[in-house]
Amino acid sequence: MNDLMTVVDWSRAQFALTAMYHWLFVPLTIGLSMIVAIMETVYYRTGNERWKALTKFWMTLFGINFAIGVATGIILEFEFGTNWSNYSWFVGDIFGAPLAIEGLLAFFMEATFVAVMFFGWNKVSRGFHLASTWLTALGVSLSALWILVANAWMQNPVGMEFDPAQMRNVMSDFWTVAFNPVSMNKFFHAVFSAWALAGIFVVGVSSWLLWRRSNVAAARTSLKIGAWFGLAGMLLTFMTGDGSAVQVARVQPMKLAAMEGLYDGKVGQELVGFGILNTDKRPGDDADAMHFELSIPYGLSVLANHDPNTFVPGINDLINGIALTPEGDTIHTDSYAERIAIGRRAQQALRAYGEASRDGDSAAMRLAAADVARDFRYFGYGYFENPEQAVPPVAITFYAFRVMVGLGSFLLLVLVVMALASRFRPRVLDNKWVLYAGMLSLPLVWICSQAGWVVAEVGRQPWTIQDLLPVCAGISDVPASSVQTTFWLFAVIFTLLLIAEVSIMVRFIVRSSHSDIEKSNH
C-alpha cells in the first residue's frame, strides 16, 4: 500500500511539474501571436516599414517561446500513457477525441502557417503572409480549445456512458462534450488571461527599453499596443473568472469551499479578502477555520450565485449531503458516506458483471449492468476509506486563489496606468517608478498565471475525473523508482529549456537595444 501511494504521489508530482512548465510557455504563445497579427495588420494597411520591423521583432520572441512550448507539450501528452494508463483506458475515446482533433486540425494549422509566417517575408504576397500570421494565431487558440475541452470533461464529465463490457466510458454525444459549459468558460478564461499575460510581457520589455532610453519610439508604440491589448484581456479575464466561479459552484462545490477555506456555509456568505488559514482544521472538528480574516459581506454568495441572499455550502455541509442545484436551490442529497457506499456497490456490480461474462450468463450480465448504471455516478467514491479523503488540499487552494486575485488586481492597475498614459499623458512613461512597475509586472504575471492553474487543478483533487475516478485508481503499474527517476530527469531538462529560452530572449532583447529595431528588422 505504501509503495502504491508513493507511485501515486510521484506520478502526480511529475505531471504537475510538466504541466506547470508547459503553462509557462502556452499563454505567451497564445497572446503574443495575436499581438504580432495586430501589428502586421497595421503594416499591411499602412505600408509603413516601421510596423514591419516591430512585427518581426515581437515575432522572433514569439518563435523562441513557441518552440519550447511544443517540446514540453509533447511530453505532457505522453505521460497519459506512461504514468496514467488506467485513466487513459477508463476515459476511452472521450479524452482521446479532442486531443486527436487538436493534433490533426489545430496543430497542423499552426505547423503549416507558422513556417510561412517566419520564412515567407518577400516570398509570398503581403496579403497571404498576413493571412498566414492570423491563421497561426487562430491555430494556437484552437489548440487550446480542444485541450481545454478534454480538461473540462475531467472537471465535469458529460456526454458519456459507461460500458461494463469494455470497462471504460464511451462517448454518447460529441457536441455535449465539446460544448460543455465548463469547457466554454474555461477556454475563454484561458485565452483572455493569455492576452493579459502577453500584453504585460510587451509592456515589461518596452518599459525596460524606455528605462534604458533605447529605441524609444519603437518601445512607446509597442507599450501602447501591449497595454491596451493586455487591459482588454485582463478585463475579459475578470469577467470570465466570474463565470468560472458560477460553474465551480454548480459542478465542483467542494473546490469552491476549499478556495474559501469554508467549512460551514450560510445564507449571505461572506468572501474572505485576506485571511490566515488554520491548517490544523479538519472536517467535523470544532476548531476555527481562520486565525484571522478580513471579509467582504455577502461576497461569496454573490460570486457563486449572483444573489447576496443565497446559501453557499462549506466542506462540512457537502460531506453531510447539503448541496446546490444548477438553479442555485439548496437541497439535501447523498452524504459522502452514502456516496462511498454507493460507489462500492457500483464496483461490486462491475465485478459481478465480469464474473457473469466469464461464465456466459447473459441474464446475470444484464442485471449487473443495470446495477452499474444505477450507481455509476458515484463510482469513484468507492475507492475512499472515509469522506475526508474526498476533500482537496485546502491550504494550497485557498492561498493560490488569493495570490491569483491579488496579483491580478495589481496587474490590472498597472495596465490601466500604462494604457491611459500611453494615450493621454506620454510624459508619465518617463517616470522611472512607472517603468519599474512595468518591469516588475513581468515576473508577477507568470506567478499569477501559475496560481490560477494551481487553483483549477489542485482544487479538484483527489479526482482525475470528478466523482468517477480518483488519482489513486488512475495510475500505471510501474515501479515508484522509475517515476522518481523520470521526475528528476524532466525537472533538469525543463529547467535547462527554461534557462535556454530566457537567455535567448534576453540576449535578443539586449542586442536589439544596441541597434535600431525599426531598421535592423526590415
Phi, psi and omega per residue, in radians:
M1 nan -0.731 3.134
N2 -1.110 -0.684 3.111
D3 -1.142 -0.641 3.102
L4 -1.073 -0.830 -3.127
M5 -1.160 -0.542 3.065
T6 -1.133 -0.743 3.093
V7 -1.093 -0.757 3.124
V8 -1.046 -0.875 -3.081
D9 -1.103 -0.759 -3.126
W10 -1.239 -0.600 3.087
S11 -1.159 -0.723 3.071
R12 -1.098 -0.771 -3.117
A13 -1.098 -0.728 -3.140
Q14 -1.135 -0.750 3.140
F15 -1.179 -0.688 3.100
A16 -1.098 -0.737 3.109
L17 -1.023 -0.864 -3.105
T18 -1.130 -0.777 -3.104
A19 -1.117 -0.721 -3.094
M20 -1.242 -0.653 3.036
Y21 -1.133 -0.762 3.131
H22 -1.047 -0.691 -3.091
W23 -1.262 -0.191 2.986
L24 -1.172 -0.546 -3.018
F25 -1.726 -0.587 -3.019
V26 -1.055 -0.891 -3.091
P27 -1.059 -0.691 3.129
L28 -1.137 -0.673 3.104
T29 -1.070 -0.807 -3.124
I30 -1.106 -0.887 -3.050
G31 -1.266 -0.741 -3.083
L32 -1.197 -0.532 3.086
S33 -1.091 -0.621 3.100
M34 -1.227 -0.727 3.129
I35 -1.111 -0.743 3.090
V36 -1.053 -0.758 3.135
A37 -1.114 -0.675 3.112
I38 -1.129 -0.780 3.140
M39 -1.118 -0.715 3.130
E40 -1.197 -0.546 3.076
T41 -1.090 -0.732 3.085
V42 -1.094 -0.735 3.085
Y43 -1.065 -0.756 -3.134
Y44 -1.087 -0.687 -3.080
R45 -1.357 -0.572 -3.059
T46 -1.748 -0.466 -3.052
G47 1.269 0.132 -3.111
N48 -1.342 2.126 -3.057
E49 -1.145 -0.412 3.121
R50 -1.132 -0.534 3.098
W51 -1.268 -0.574 3.057
K52 -1.129 -0.711 3.133
A53 -1.126 -0.755 3.105
L54 -1.102 -0.724 3.121
T55 -1.031 -0.795 -3.098
K56 -1.208 -0.569 3.105
F57 -1.089 -0.933 -3.106
W58 -1.282 -0.458 3.083
M59 -1.152 -0.627 3.104
T60 -1.106 -0.762 3.102
L61 -1.129 -0.673 3.062
F62 -1.053 -0.763 -3.092
G63 -1.115 -0.708 3.108
I64 -1.055 -0.813 -3.108
N65 -1.199 -0.660 -3.118
F66 -1.066 -0.755 -3.095
A67 -1.109 -0.765 -3.127
I68 -1.209 -0.654 3.125
G69 -1.073 -0.694 3.117
V70 -1.092 -0.737 -3.098
A71 -1.078 -0.800 -3.128
T72 -1.252 -0.567 -3.141
G73 -1.155 -0.655 3.127
I74 -1.122 -0.750 3.127
I75 -1.106 -0.684 -3.127
L76 -1.033 -0.759 -3.127
E77 -1.221 -0.609 3.107
F78 -1.114 -0.526 -3.085
E79 -1.154 -0.403 3.072
F80 -1.069 -0.637 -3.135
G81 -1.461 -0.614 -3.063
T82 -1.409 -0.758 -3.035
N83 -1.850 -0.319 -3.020
W84 -2.285 0.855 -3.061
S85 -1.202 -0.621 3.090
N86 -1.110 -0.731 3.060
Y87 -1.070 -0.817 -3.092
S88 -1.053 -0.658 3.096
W89 -1.228 -0.750 -3.050
F90 -1.114 -0.613 -3.090
V91 -1.424 -0.236 3.088
G92 1.010 -2.442 -3.084
D93 -1.448 -0.088 -3.078
I94 -1.151 -0.786 3.139
F95 -1.379 -0.608 -3.086
G96 -1.242 -0.594 -3.079
A97 -1.069 -0.879 3.101
P98 -1.071 -0.677 3.125
L99 -1.180 -0.602 3.086
A100 -1.159 -0.734 3.102
I101 -1.094 -0.705 3.119
E102 -1.050 -0.758 -3.121
G103 -1.243 -0.737 -3.054
L104 -1.368 -0.596 -3.055
L105 -1.794 -1.142 -2.991
A106 -1.176 -0.891 -3.097
F107 -1.179 -0.592 3.067
F108 -1.086 -0.714 3.111
M109 -1.100 -0.783 3.106
E110 -1.035 -0.896 -3.044
A111 -1.090 -0.610 -3.118
T112 -1.241 -0.897 -2.980
F113 -1.508 -0.329 3.095
V114 -1.168 -0.550 3.099
A115 -1.134 -0.754 3.095
V116 -1.123 -0.701 -3.113
M117 -1.043 -0.723 -3.074
F118 -1.509 -0.666 -2.990
F119 -1.948 0.062 -3.069
G120 -1.627 -0.002 3.120
W121 -1.019 2.256 3.126
N122 1.145 0.134 3.094
K123 -1.955 -0.448 3.047
V124 -2.173 2.933 -3.132
S125 -1.147 2.762 3.130
R126 -1.054 -0.680 -3.138
G127 -1.134 -0.755 3.134
F128 -1.177 -0.660 3.120
H129 -1.130 -0.740 3.105
L130 -1.086 -0.746 3.112
A131 -1.067 -0.677 3.121
S132 -1.130 -0.679 3.119
T133 -1.134 -0.784 3.121
W134 -1.172 -0.640 3.117
L135 -1.203 -0.568 3.032
T136 -1.110 -0.807 3.111
A137 -1.072 -0.724 3.108
L138 -1.122 -0.735 3.128
G139 -1.091 -0.687 3.105
V140 -1.072 -0.782 -3.140
S141 -1.194 -0.632 3.104
L142 -1.167 -0.594 3.045
S143 -1.038 -0.795 3.118
A144 -1.081 -0.675 -3.120
L145 -1.014 -0.921 -3.034
W146 -1.255 -0.552 3.058
I147 -1.173 -0.691 -3.139
L148 -1.309 -0.466 2.992
V149 -1.057 -0.788 3.118
A150 -1.125 -0.767 -3.139
N151 -1.142 -0.702 -3.123
A152 -1.153 -0.561 3.092
W153 -1.118 -0.601 3.075
M154 -1.137 -0.579 3.135
Q155 -1.381 -0.568 -3.085
N156 -2.523 1.430 -3.051
P157 -1.202 2.001 -3.134
V158 -2.353 2.957 3.045
G159 1.135 0.580 -3.079
M160 -2.538 2.850 3.009
E161 -2.397 2.578 3.099
F162 -1.570 2.239 3.127
D163 -1.822 1.843 -3.105
P164 -1.119 -0.436 3.123
A165 -1.139 -0.637 3.128
Q166 -1.666 -0.207 -3.076
M167 1.053 0.681 -3.105
R168 -2.711 2.888 3.092
N169 -1.472 2.519 -3.124
V170 -2.170 2.329 3.133
M171 -1.186 2.243 3.106
S172 -1.872 -0.358 -3.110
D173 -2.645 1.741 -3.105
F174 -1.027 -0.725 -3.055
W175 -1.214 -0.546 3.054
T176 -1.152 -0.686 3.068
V177 -1.148 -0.818 -3.066
A178 -1.149 -0.695 -3.082
F179 -1.842 0.472 2.960
N180 -0.854 2.204 -3.098
P181 -0.995 -0.516 3.091
V182 -1.176 -0.713 -3.113
S183 -1.182 -0.699 -3.132
M184 -1.123 -0.792 3.127
N185 -1.170 -0.712 -3.137
K186 -1.108 -0.697 3.134
F187 -1.084 -0.911 -3.096
F188 -1.151 -0.636 3.115
H189 -1.123 -0.745 -3.136
A190 -1.164 -0.758 -3.116
V191 -1.168 -0.780 -3.122
F192 -1.171 -0.641 3.073
S193 -1.159 -0.547 3.069
A194 -1.188 -0.657 3.042
W195 -1.040 -0.789 3.134
A196 -1.078 -0.780 -3.129
L197 -1.096 -0.794 -3.133
A198 -1.154 -0.669 3.093
G199 -1.064 -0.741 3.129
I200 -1.216 -0.585 3.055
F201 -1.041 -0.816 3.124
V202 -1.127 -0.725 3.107
V203 -1.082 -0.764 -3.112
G204 -1.112 -0.816 3.129
V205 -1.143 -0.739 3.128
S206 -1.131 -0.644 3.100
S207 -1.102 -0.680 3.111
W208 -1.135 -0.733 3.115
L209 -1.109 -0.701 3.110
L210 -1.182 -0.664 3.101
W211 -1.096 -0.624 3.092
R212 -1.424 -0.076 -3.056
R213 0.966 0.723 -3.110
S214 -2.058 2.352 3.131
N215 0.837 0.906 -3.008
V216 -1.042 -0.801 -3.101
A217 -1.100 -0.812 3.131
A218 -1.121 -0.706 -3.133
A219 -1.151 -0.722 3.133
R220 -1.132 -0.728 3.121
T221 -1.120 -0.795 3.134
S222 -1.109 -0.738 -3.127
L223 -1.085 -0.692 3.140
K224 -1.092 -0.805 3.131
I225 -1.150 -0.809 -3.133
G226 -1.059 -0.728 -3.102
A227 -1.156 -0.811 -3.120
W228 -1.231 -0.680 3.094
F229 -1.150 -0.780 3.125
G230 -1.144 -0.646 3.117
L231 -1.119 -0.771 3.077
A232 -1.041 -0.765 3.122
G233 -1.102 -0.723 -3.105
M234 -1.181 -0.741 3.116
L235 -1.098 -0.736 3.103
L236 -1.193 -0.549 3.078
T237 -1.129 -0.760 3.095
F238 -1.106 -0.680 -3.133
M239 -1.146 -0.831 3.128
T240 -1.256 -0.433 3.041
G241 -1.119 -0.630 3.041
D242 -1.090 -0.744 3.086
G243 -1.105 -0.631 3.110
S244 -1.112 -0.698 3.132
A245 -1.078 -0.710 3.118
V246 -1.112 -0.767 3.141
Q247 -1.129 -0.740 3.122
V248 -1.082 -0.732 3.132
A249 -1.062 -0.539 -3.105
R250 -1.452 -0.804 -2.982
V251 -1.871 -0.314 3.123
Q252 -2.403 1.053 -3.064
P253 -1.064 -0.487 3.110
M254 -1.161 -0.613 3.073
K255 -1.093 -0.784 3.134
L256 -1.072 -0.741 3.122
A257 -1.082 -0.704 3.114
A258 -1.163 -0.680 3.111
M259 -1.013 -0.548 -3.099
E260 -1.772 -0.068 -3.033
G261 1.027 0.614 -3.031
L262 -1.692 2.104 3.137
Y263 -1.811 -0.657 -3.136
D264 -2.226 1.892 -3.080
G265 -1.428 3.027 3.116
K266 -2.767 2.963 3.022
V267 -1.253 2.376 -3.089
G268 1.204 0.802 -3.057
Q269 -1.226 2.278 3.115
E270 -1.340 2.831 3.117
L271 -1.894 2.232 3.141
V272 -1.323 1.949 3.076
G273 -1.333 -0.804 3.074
F274 -2.501 2.405 -3.138
G275 -2.792 2.742 3.027
I276 -1.944 1.996 -3.011
L277 -1.354 2.491 2.995
N278 -1.491 1.744 -3.050
T279 -1.265 -0.197 3.083
D280 -1.507 -0.116 -3.127
K281 -1.149 2.392 3.100
R282 -2.274 2.651 3.130
P283 -0.972 2.303 3.050
G284 1.580 -0.208 3.126
D285 -1.514 3.115 -3.063
D286 -1.737 0.090 -3.108
A287 -1.235 2.653 3.071
D288 -1.237 2.500 -3.139
A289 -1.304 -0.478 -3.080
M290 -2.188 2.477 2.951
H291 -1.396 -0.599 -3.116
F292 -2.767 2.499 3.098
E293 -2.705 2.591 2.945
L294 -2.053 2.060 -2.974
S295 -2.074 2.723 3.061
I296 -1.767 2.017 -3.103
P297 -0.975 2.355 3.098
Y298 1.128 0.070 -2.984
G299 -1.062 -0.760 -3.075
L300 -1.267 -0.627 3.078
S301 -1.087 -0.703 3.097
V302 -1.175 -0.762 -3.113
L303 -1.096 -0.748 -3.041
A304 -1.453 -0.624 -2.992
N305 -2.209 -0.045 -3.073
H306 1.008 0.546 3.140
D307 -2.604 2.057 -3.072
P308 -1.193 -0.253 -3.052
N309 -1.905 0.582 3.115
T310 -1.956 2.794 -3.123
F311 -1.516 2.405 3.023
V312 -2.094 2.069 -3.099
P313 -1.299 2.524 3.050
G314 -1.730 -3.035 -3.086
I315 -1.054 -0.819 3.140
N316 -1.108 -0.701 3.133
D317 -1.060 -0.797 -3.104
L318 -1.153 -0.722 3.098
I319 -1.055 -0.612 -3.119
N320 -1.516 -0.001 3.030
G321 1.675 0.320 3.069
I322 -1.731 2.155 -3.047
A323 -2.519 -3.107 3.106
L324 -2.005 2.544 2.996
T325 -1.411 2.903 3.049
P326 -0.996 -0.383 3.126
E327 -1.523 -0.047 3.118
G328 1.605 0.168 3.140
D329 -1.520 2.474 3.109
T330 -1.398 2.309 -3.139
I331 -2.395 2.833 2.984
H332 -1.769 2.127 -3.115
T333 -2.195 -2.864 -3.099
D334 -1.180 2.288 3.036
S335 -1.221 2.908 -3.132
Y336 -1.182 -0.550 3.063
A337 -1.121 -0.699 3.102
E338 -1.191 -0.643 3.117
R339 -1.131 -0.684 3.086
I340 -1.056 -0.751 3.133
A341 -1.151 -0.725 3.123
I342 -1.138 -0.737 3.118
G343 -1.071 -0.682 3.124
R344 -1.199 -0.602 3.062
R345 -1.114 -0.717 3.127
A346 -1.103 -0.731 3.138
Q347 -1.176 -0.678 3.095
Q348 -1.140 -0.686 3.105
A349 -1.130 -0.630 3.113
L350 -1.161 -0.685 3.079
R351 -1.147 -0.662 3.106
A352 -1.133 -0.637 3.095
Y353 -1.104 -0.759 3.134
G354 -1.096 -0.717 3.110
E355 -1.149 -0.724 3.114
A356 -1.144 -0.619 3.110
S357 -1.141 -0.721 3.123
R358 -1.164 -0.553 3.135
D359 -1.485 -0.141 -3.112
G360 1.247 0.460 -3.112
D361 -1.646 1.630 -3.050
S362 -1.180 -0.595 3.137
A363 -1.133 -0.803 3.107
A364 -1.135 -0.587 3.097
M365 -1.108 -0.742 3.140
R366 -1.122 -0.748 3.127
L367 -1.111 -0.778 3.138
A368 -1.134 -0.697 3.125
A369 -1.091 -0.687 3.108
A370 -1.130 -0.687 3.113
D371 -1.150 -0.713 3.104
V372 -1.069 -0.834 -3.117
A373 -1.065 -0.676 -3.105
R374 -1.135 -0.677 -3.014
D375 -1.877 0.043 -2.977
F376 -1.124 -0.449 -3.065
R377 -0.984 -0.437 3.132
Y378 -2.035 0.470 -3.066
F379 -0.928 -0.771 -3.052
G380 -1.198 -0.452 -3.138
Y381 -1.139 -0.377 -3.128
G382 -1.127 -0.236 3.127
Y383 -1.490 -0.175 -3.065
F384 -1.579 2.591 3.059
E385 -1.527 -0.523 -3.124
N386 -2.661 2.800 -3.084
P387 -1.049 -0.540 -3.089
E388 -1.094 -0.422 3.123
Q389 -1.177 -0.280 3.126
A390 -1.581 0.080 3.137
V391 -1.639 2.253 -3.138
P392 -1.228 2.939 3.058
P393 -1.117 1.873 -2.992
V394 -1.211 -0.795 -3.036
A395 -1.084 -0.830 -3.129
I396 -1.063 -0.810 -3.111
T397 -1.125 -0.767 -3.117
F398 -1.065 -0.895 -3.072
Y399 -1.282 -0.627 3.106
A400 -1.089 -0.675 3.112
F401 -1.089 -0.704 -3.129
R402 -1.302 -0.570 3.029
V403 -1.104 -0.776 3.139
M404 -1.054 -0.886 -3.084
V405 -1.202 -0.744 -3.124
G406 -1.106 -0.849 3.118
L407 -1.178 -0.639 3.102
G408 -1.069 -0.679 3.116
S409 -1.165 -0.732 3.094
F410 -1.099 -0.771 -3.126
L411 -1.151 -0.622 3.059
L412 -1.057 -0.763 3.118
L413 -1.072 -0.774 3.122
V414 -1.052 -0.776 -3.127
L415 -1.136 -0.674 3.098
V416 -1.071 -0.821 3.141
V417 -1.082 -0.814 -3.106
M418 -1.132 -0.755 -3.102
A419 -1.141 -0.839 -3.119
L420 -1.176 -0.689 3.124
A421 -1.129 -0.765 -3.123
S422 -1.128 -0.464 -3.103
R423 -1.598 -0.716 -2.982
F424 -2.028 -0.522 -3.103
R425 -2.338 1.253 -3.089
P426 -0.988 -0.445 -3.121
R427 -1.129 -0.454 3.114
V428 -1.017 -0.521 -3.115
L429 -1.298 -0.045 3.018
D430 -1.549 -0.186 -3.134
N431 -1.292 2.202 -3.048
K432 -1.137 -0.527 -3.128
W433 -1.247 -0.590 3.057
V434 -1.141 -0.740 3.123
L435 -1.180 -0.652 3.061
Y436 -1.059 -0.719 3.114
A437 -1.081 -0.695 3.101
G438 -1.101 -0.739 3.139
M439 -1.243 -0.668 3.111
L440 -1.100 -0.539 -3.130
S441 -1.105 -0.410 -3.055
L442 -1.068 -0.944 3.091
P443 -1.266 -0.556 -3.073
L444 -1.146 -0.587 -3.107
V445 -1.198 -0.533 3.083
W446 -1.296 -0.636 3.059
I447 -1.094 -0.753 3.110
C448 -1.063 -0.777 -3.132
S449 -1.117 -0.766 3.131
Q450 -1.145 -0.660 3.119
A451 -1.085 -0.674 3.094
G452 -1.096 -0.712 3.124
W453 -1.178 -0.634 3.093
V454 -1.103 -0.758 3.116
V455 -1.025 -0.805 -3.083
A456 -1.145 -0.717 -2.993
E457 -1.677 -0.713 3.080
V458 -1.245 -0.605 -3.125
G459 -1.123 -0.357 3.129
R460 -1.677 0.004 3.081
Q461 -1.081 2.628 0.198
P462 -1.621 0.432 -2.986
W463 -1.653 2.400 2.791
T464 -1.523 -0.672 3.000
I465 -2.205 2.115 -3.017
Q466 -0.905 2.129 3.078
D467 1.253 -0.184 -3.022
L468 -1.927 -0.593 -3.072
L469 -2.617 1.948 3.075
P470 -1.391 2.874 -3.083
V471 -1.071 -0.564 -3.091
C472 -1.156 -0.338 -3.130
A473 -1.811 -0.023 -3.050
G474 -1.787 -0.039 -3.005
I475 -1.442 2.954 3.061
S476 -1.544 2.762 3.083
D477 -1.500 1.392 -3.131
V478 -2.254 2.692 3.116
P479 -1.156 2.523 3.109
A480 -1.048 -0.595 -3.126
S481 -1.103 -0.602 3.120
S482 -1.151 -0.736 -3.137
V483 -1.189 -0.696 3.108
Q484 -1.075 -0.762 -3.128
T485 -1.073 -0.841 -3.118
T486 -1.205 -0.533 3.074
F487 -1.008 -0.908 -3.095
W488 -1.215 -0.572 3.079
L489 -1.095 -0.834 3.120
F490 -1.137 -0.660 3.137
A491 -1.035 -0.750 3.134
V492 -1.195 -0.812 -3.107
I493 -1.090 -0.827 -3.113
F494 -1.134 -0.664 3.115
T495 -1.134 -0.731 3.102
L496 -1.124 -0.699 3.090
L497 -1.096 -0.732 3.130
L498 -1.128 -0.776 3.107
I499 -1.073 -0.726 3.126
A500 -1.087 -0.802 -3.127
E501 -1.085 -0.844 -3.104
V502 -1.094 -0.757 -3.119
S503 -1.149 -0.699 3.112
I504 -1.134 -0.766 3.114
M505 -1.084 -0.811 -3.114
V506 -1.089 -0.770 3.124
R507 -1.073 -0.712 3.130
F508 -1.120 -0.765 -3.129
I509 -1.168 -0.758 3.131
V510 -1.111 -0.777 3.114
R511 -1.057 -0.700 3.126
S512 -1.164 -0.516 -3.139
S513 -1.221 -0.322 3.126
H514 -1.623 0.014 3.131
S515 -2.350 3.083 3.126
D516 -1.562 1.904 -3.106
I517 -0.990 -0.700 -3.033
E518 -1.261 -0.236 3.082
K519 -1.874 -0.691 -3.037
S520 -1.233 -0.361 -3.116
N521 -1.798 0.210 3.094
H522 -1.153 nan nan
